[in-house]
Amino acid sequence: MKMVILSRSAQVDSTRRLVDAARARNHQVKVVNPSELQMHLDGKTASLFLGGKPLPLPDVVIPRIATSLSSYGLAVVEQFQMRGVLALNDAQSMGQSRNPMRCLQRLSASGVDIPQTVMARAAGDLKQMLERVGGVPVIVKVQKGPDRHSAMVCETRQSLEAALEAVVGLGQDLIIQQYVHEVTSDMRIFVVGQRAIAAVHRSHTSGKRKRSAKEKLLTAAELAPAQRQAAEAAAKVMGLELCTVDMLVQGGVPKIFEVNAVPALGDMETATRVNIAGAIVERAEALYLKQKTRAP
Protein backbone atom coordinates (compact mmCIF):
# COMPACT_ATOMS: atom_id res chain seq x y z
CA MET A 1 0.00 0.00 0.00
CA LYS A 2 1.26 3.50 -0.86
CA MET A 3 0.74 6.12 1.83
CA VAL A 4 1.22 9.88 2.05
CA ILE A 5 1.39 11.56 5.44
CA LEU A 6 0.60 15.26 5.24
CA SER A 7 2.84 16.90 7.82
CA ARG A 8 5.06 19.96 8.01
CA SER A 9 8.07 17.73 8.74
CA ALA A 10 9.11 14.09 8.88
CA GLN A 11 10.90 14.95 12.12
CA VAL A 12 7.67 15.64 14.03
CA ASP A 13 7.41 12.88 16.62
CA SER A 14 3.89 11.70 15.71
CA THR A 15 4.72 11.74 11.99
CA ARG A 16 7.89 9.74 12.58
CA ARG A 17 5.94 7.15 14.57
CA LEU A 18 3.45 6.72 11.71
CA VAL A 19 6.27 6.38 9.17
CA ASP A 20 7.95 3.69 11.28
CA ALA A 21 4.68 1.82 11.77
CA ALA A 22 3.90 1.89 8.03
CA ARG A 23 7.35 0.66 7.03
CA ALA A 24 7.20 -2.07 9.66
CA ARG A 25 4.18 -3.40 7.76
CA ASN A 26 5.99 -3.13 4.39
CA HIS A 27 4.12 -0.10 3.06
CA GLN A 28 5.60 2.65 0.93
CA VAL A 29 5.27 5.94 2.80
CA LYS A 30 6.11 9.53 1.90
CA VAL A 31 5.87 12.62 4.11
CA VAL A 32 4.65 15.69 2.23
CA ASN A 33 4.34 19.22 3.60
CA PRO A 34 0.87 20.35 2.46
CA SER A 35 2.05 23.96 2.14
CA GLU A 36 4.45 22.84 -0.61
CA LEU A 37 1.68 21.30 -2.72
CA GLN A 38 -0.07 23.14 -5.52
CA MET A 39 -3.62 22.27 -6.58
CA HIS A 40 -5.03 22.60 -10.08
CA LEU A 41 -8.70 22.55 -11.08
CA ASP A 42 -10.25 23.00 -14.51
CA GLY A 43 -13.79 21.73 -14.07
CA LYS A 44 -12.79 18.24 -15.18
CA THR A 45 -9.76 17.18 -13.19
CA ALA A 46 -8.22 17.83 -9.77
CA SER A 47 -4.43 17.63 -9.89
CA LEU A 48 -1.72 17.94 -7.27
CA PHE A 49 1.82 19.18 -7.94
CA LEU A 50 4.96 19.02 -5.82
CA GLY A 51 8.06 20.88 -6.94
CA GLY A 52 6.42 21.63 -10.27
CA LYS A 53 5.80 17.93 -11.02
CA PRO A 54 2.58 15.91 -10.73
CA LEU A 55 2.40 14.10 -7.41
CA PRO A 56 1.88 10.34 -7.86
CA LEU A 57 -1.35 9.48 -6.11
CA PRO A 58 -1.12 7.24 -3.05
CA ASP A 59 -3.68 4.70 -1.90
CA VAL A 60 -4.16 6.40 1.46
CA VAL A 61 -3.46 9.86 2.85
CA ILE A 62 -3.13 10.50 6.59
CA PRO A 63 -3.56 14.22 7.38
CA ARG A 64 -1.45 15.74 10.15
CA ILE A 65 -2.58 19.30 9.41
CA ALA A 66 -1.35 21.98 11.83
CA THR A 67 -3.92 24.58 12.90
CA SER A 68 -1.74 27.32 11.42
CA LEU A 69 -2.27 25.75 7.98
CA SER A 70 -5.77 24.46 8.56
CA SER A 71 -7.66 26.15 5.71
CA TYR A 72 -5.15 25.34 2.98
CA GLY A 73 -4.28 21.95 4.46
CA LEU A 74 -7.89 20.81 4.51
CA ALA A 75 -8.29 21.95 0.89
CA VAL A 76 -5.33 19.71 0.04
CA VAL A 77 -7.02 16.77 1.79
CA GLU A 78 -10.19 17.51 -0.18
CA GLN A 79 -8.17 17.52 -3.43
CA PHE A 80 -6.83 14.04 -2.63
CA GLN A 81 -10.38 12.85 -1.94
CA MET A 82 -11.58 14.28 -5.24
CA ARG A 83 -9.04 12.00 -6.92
CA GLY A 84 -10.44 8.96 -5.10
CA VAL A 85 -7.69 8.70 -2.49
CA LEU A 86 -8.80 7.34 0.89
CA ALA A 87 -8.32 10.01 3.59
CA LEU A 88 -7.94 9.15 7.24
CA ASN A 89 -9.60 11.59 8.37
CA ASP A 90 -11.68 13.33 5.68
CA ALA A 91 -11.57 17.10 5.21
CA GLN A 92 -15.18 17.81 6.18
CA SER A 93 -15.03 15.92 9.48
CA MET A 94 -11.71 17.51 10.41
CA GLY A 95 -13.03 20.98 9.65
CA GLN A 96 -16.13 20.51 11.79
CA SER A 97 -14.17 19.07 14.71
CA ARG A 98 -11.81 22.06 14.66
CA ASN A 99 -14.66 24.53 15.02
CA PRO A 100 -15.61 24.40 18.74
CA MET A 101 -19.12 25.72 18.16
CA ARG A 102 -20.01 23.27 15.42
CA CYS A 103 -18.36 20.40 17.29
CA LEU A 104 -20.37 21.06 20.46
CA GLN A 105 -23.56 21.50 18.42
CA ARG A 106 -23.14 18.15 16.71
CA LEU A 107 -22.29 16.34 19.93
CA SER A 108 -25.23 17.83 21.82
CA ALA A 109 -27.70 17.22 18.97
CA SER A 110 -26.70 13.54 18.99
CA GLY A 111 -27.24 13.12 22.72
CA VAL A 112 -23.56 13.17 23.74
CA ASP A 113 -23.27 14.74 27.20
CA ILE A 114 -21.27 18.00 27.25
CA PRO A 115 -20.77 20.70 29.91
CA GLN A 116 -23.42 23.45 30.02
CA THR A 117 -22.47 25.86 27.23
CA VAL A 118 -23.50 29.29 25.97
CA MET A 119 -22.36 30.41 22.52
CA ALA A 120 -22.68 34.04 21.52
CA ARG A 121 -21.43 36.75 19.22
CA ALA A 122 -21.73 39.42 21.92
CA ALA A 123 -21.65 39.38 25.72
CA GLY A 124 -25.31 40.44 25.98
CA ASP A 125 -26.88 39.87 29.41
CA LEU A 126 -23.91 38.55 31.38
CA LYS A 127 -26.03 37.63 34.41
CA GLN A 128 -28.30 35.46 32.28
CA MET A 129 -25.37 33.81 30.54
CA LEU A 130 -23.74 32.93 33.86
CA GLU A 131 -26.98 31.50 35.24
CA ARG A 132 -27.27 29.20 32.24
CA VAL A 133 -23.86 27.63 32.94
CA GLY A 134 -24.08 27.53 36.74
CA GLY A 135 -22.15 30.70 37.61
CA VAL A 136 -18.43 31.35 37.98
CA PRO A 137 -15.86 29.97 37.59
CA VAL A 138 -16.31 29.34 33.86
CA ILE A 139 -14.26 28.34 30.85
CA VAL A 140 -14.18 31.01 28.15
CA LYS A 141 -13.26 29.95 24.62
CA VAL A 142 -12.57 32.62 22.04
CA GLN A 143 -13.18 31.79 18.39
CA LYS A 144 -10.34 33.42 16.42
CA GLY A 145 -11.36 32.02 13.05
CA PRO A 146 -13.24 29.10 11.50
CA ASP A 147 -10.88 26.59 13.10
CA ARG A 148 -8.74 28.44 15.66
CA HIS A 149 -9.56 29.19 19.27
CA SER A 150 -8.05 29.86 22.66
CA ALA A 151 -9.37 29.13 26.14
CA MET A 152 -9.07 30.67 29.61
CA VAL A 153 -10.48 30.09 33.08
CA CYS A 154 -12.32 33.03 34.68
CA GLU A 155 -12.57 32.54 38.44
CA THR A 156 -14.68 35.62 39.21
CA ARG A 157 -17.33 37.74 37.54
CA GLN A 158 -14.89 40.66 37.45
CA SER A 159 -12.26 38.66 35.57
CA LEU A 160 -14.96 37.41 33.19
CA GLU A 161 -16.18 40.95 32.52
CA ALA A 162 -12.62 42.07 31.74
CA ALA A 163 -12.07 39.13 29.40
CA LEU A 164 -15.37 39.66 27.59
CA GLU A 165 -14.73 43.38 27.17
CA ALA A 166 -11.54 42.56 25.27
CA VAL A 167 -13.17 39.77 23.25
CA VAL A 168 -16.25 41.75 22.26
CA GLY A 169 -14.04 44.70 21.31
CA LEU A 170 -12.24 42.46 18.82
CA GLY A 171 -15.52 41.23 17.34
CA GLN A 172 -14.79 37.56 18.00
CA ASP A 173 -17.25 34.76 18.73
CA LEU A 174 -17.16 33.31 22.22
CA ILE A 175 -18.13 30.21 24.14
CA ILE A 176 -18.82 30.32 27.88
CA GLN A 177 -18.74 26.83 29.33
CA GLN A 178 -19.57 25.33 32.70
CA TYR A 179 -16.56 24.72 34.93
CA VAL A 180 -17.33 21.20 36.03
CA HIS A 181 -17.03 20.82 39.81
CA GLU A 182 -16.30 17.66 41.81
CA VAL A 183 -14.49 16.04 38.91
CA THR A 184 -13.46 12.48 39.69
CA SER A 185 -11.35 12.15 36.55
CA ASP A 186 -9.98 14.22 33.68
CA MET A 187 -9.44 11.79 30.80
CA ARG A 188 -8.17 11.64 27.24
CA ILE A 189 -9.20 8.68 25.11
CA PHE A 190 -7.59 7.74 21.80
CA VAL A 191 -10.14 6.39 19.30
CA VAL A 192 -9.20 4.59 16.08
CA GLY A 193 -11.85 3.22 13.75
CA GLN A 194 -14.45 4.52 16.24
CA ARG A 195 -13.06 2.11 18.85
CA ALA A 196 -11.36 3.34 22.03
CA ILE A 197 -7.89 1.77 22.11
CA ALA A 198 -6.05 3.76 24.80
CA ALA A 199 -6.93 6.07 27.67
CA VAL A 200 -5.11 8.23 30.21
CA HIS A 201 -5.89 10.19 33.34
CA ARG A 202 -4.61 13.75 33.22
CA SER A 203 -3.40 15.22 36.52
CA HIS A 204 -2.79 18.92 36.99
CA THR A 205 0.72 19.89 37.95
CA SER A 206 -0.31 23.33 39.21
CA GLY A 207 -3.20 22.13 41.37
CA LYS A 208 -5.70 24.08 39.25
CA ARG A 209 -7.67 22.76 36.33
CA LYS A 210 -6.33 24.10 33.07
CA ARG A 211 -7.00 23.23 29.46
CA SER A 212 -3.39 22.85 28.37
CA ALA A 213 -2.29 19.23 27.89
CA LYS A 214 1.32 20.37 28.23
CA GLU A 215 0.68 21.17 31.89
CA LYS A 216 -0.76 17.76 32.68
CA LEU A 217 0.79 14.45 33.59
CA LEU A 218 -0.60 11.40 31.81
CA THR A 219 -1.10 8.01 33.44
CA ALA A 220 -2.70 4.95 31.87
CA ALA A 221 -6.39 4.49 32.65
CA GLU A 222 -8.97 1.72 32.44
CA LEU A 223 -12.20 2.79 30.78
CA ALA A 224 -15.56 2.25 32.44
CA PRO A 225 -18.31 1.21 29.99
CA ALA A 226 -19.94 4.66 30.08
CA GLN A 227 -16.64 6.38 29.33
CA ARG A 228 -15.85 4.04 26.44
CA GLN A 229 -19.34 4.45 25.01
CA ALA A 230 -19.18 8.26 25.23
CA ALA A 231 -15.77 8.48 23.55
CA GLU A 232 -16.72 6.13 20.72
CA ALA A 233 -20.04 7.93 20.23
CA ALA A 234 -18.26 11.29 19.97
CA ALA A 235 -15.87 9.96 17.30
CA LYS A 236 -18.78 8.48 15.37
CA VAL A 237 -20.85 11.67 15.56
CA MET A 238 -17.91 13.72 14.25
CA GLY A 239 -17.22 11.17 11.51
CA LEU A 240 -13.58 10.76 12.52
CA GLU A 241 -11.53 7.62 11.95
CA LEU A 242 -8.88 8.70 14.43
CA CYS A 243 -9.06 11.28 17.20
CA THR A 244 -8.67 11.93 20.87
CA VAL A 245 -11.70 12.68 23.01
CA ASP A 246 -11.25 14.78 26.16
CA MET A 247 -13.77 14.28 28.93
CA LEU A 248 -14.39 15.17 32.55
CA VAL A 249 -16.06 12.53 34.70
CA GLN A 250 -18.48 13.86 37.31
CA GLY A 251 -20.20 11.34 39.56
CA GLY A 252 -19.57 8.60 37.02
CA VAL A 253 -21.05 10.68 34.17
CA PRO A 254 -18.61 11.57 31.34
CA LYS A 255 -18.93 15.09 29.92
CA ILE A 256 -17.05 15.63 26.66
CA PHE A 257 -15.55 19.05 26.02
CA GLU A 258 -13.17 18.54 23.08
CA VAL A 259 -12.48 16.26 20.12
CA ASN A 260 -9.09 16.52 18.40
CA ALA A 261 -8.75 15.20 14.84
CA VAL A 262 -4.94 15.55 14.76
CA PRO A 263 -3.83 14.14 18.11
CA ALA A 264 -0.26 13.68 19.26
CA LEU A 265 0.83 10.06 19.62
CA GLY A 266 4.03 10.09 21.65
CA ASP A 267 2.85 10.91 25.17
CA MET A 268 -0.19 8.63 24.85
CA GLU A 269 1.92 5.73 23.60
CA THR A 270 4.47 6.22 26.36
CA ALA A 271 1.84 6.40 29.10
CA THR A 272 -0.31 3.49 27.89
CA ARG A 273 2.30 1.33 26.10
CA VAL A 274 -0.21 0.92 23.28
CA ASN A 275 1.13 0.92 19.71
CA ILE A 276 -1.27 3.62 18.54
CA ALA A 277 0.64 4.32 15.31
CA GLY A 278 0.39 0.62 14.42
CA ALA A 279 -3.35 0.65 15.09
CA ILE A 280 -3.77 3.66 12.79
CA VAL A 281 -1.89 1.93 9.96
CA GLU A 282 -3.94 -1.24 10.48
CA ARG A 283 -7.14 0.79 10.23
CA ALA A 284 -5.90 2.37 7.00
CA GLU A 285 -5.24 -1.12 5.62
CA ALA A 286 -8.73 -2.31 6.52
CA LEU A 287 -10.44 0.72 5.00
CA TYR A 288 -8.35 0.53 1.82
CA LEU A 289 -9.16 -3.16 1.40
CA LYS A 290 -12.84 -2.37 1.92
CA GLN A 291 -12.65 0.40 -0.67
CA LYS A 292 -10.94 -1.88 -3.20
CA THR A 293 -13.57 -4.57 -2.65
CA ARG A 294 -16.35 -2.08 -3.34
CA ALA A 295 -14.69 -0.63 -6.46
CA PRO A 296 -16.14 -1.80 -9.80
HELIX and SHEET records of a PDB file:
HELIX    1   1 ASP A   13  ALA A   24  1                                  12    
HELIX    2   2 PRO A   34  GLU A   36  5                                   3    
HELIX    3   3 THR A   67  LEU A   69  5                                   3    
HELIX    4   4 SER A   70  MET A   82  1                                  13    
HELIX    5   5 ALA A   91  ARG A   98  1                                   8    
HELIX    6   6 PRO A  100  ALA A  109  1                                  10    
HELIX    7   7 LEU A  126  VAL A  133  1                                   8    
HELIX    8   8 ARG A  157  GLY A  169  1                                  13    
HELIX    9   9 ALA A  213  GLU A  215  5                                   3    
HELIX   10  10 PRO A  225  MET A  238  1                                  14    
HELIX   11  11 GLY A  266  THR A  272  1                                   7    
HELIX   12  12 ILE A  276  ARG A  294  1                                  19    
SHEET    1   A 4 GLN A  28  VAL A  32  0                                        
SHEET    2   A 4 LYS A   2  LEU A   6  1                                        
SHEET    3   A 4 VAL A  60  PRO A  63  1                                        
SHEET    4   A 4 LEU A  86  ALA A  87  1                                        
SHEET    1   B 3 LEU A  37  LEU A  41  0                                        
SHEET    2   B 3 ALA A  46  LEU A  50 -1                                        
SHEET    3   B 3 LYS A  53  PRO A  54 -1                                        
SHEET    1   C 4 THR A 117  ALA A 120  0                                        
SHEET    2   C 4 ASP A 173  GLN A 178 -1                                        
SHEET    3   C 4 VAL A 138  GLN A 143 -1                                        
SHEET    4   C 4 HIS A 149  CYS A 154 -1                                        
SHEET    1   D 5 LYS A 216  ALA A 220  0                                        
SHEET    2   D 5 ARG A 195  HIS A 204 -1                                        
SHEET    3   D 5 VAL A 183  VAL A 192 -1                                        
SHEET    4   D 5 LEU A 242  GLN A 250 -1                                        
SHEET    5   D 5 VAL A 253  ASN A 260 -1                                        
END                                                                             
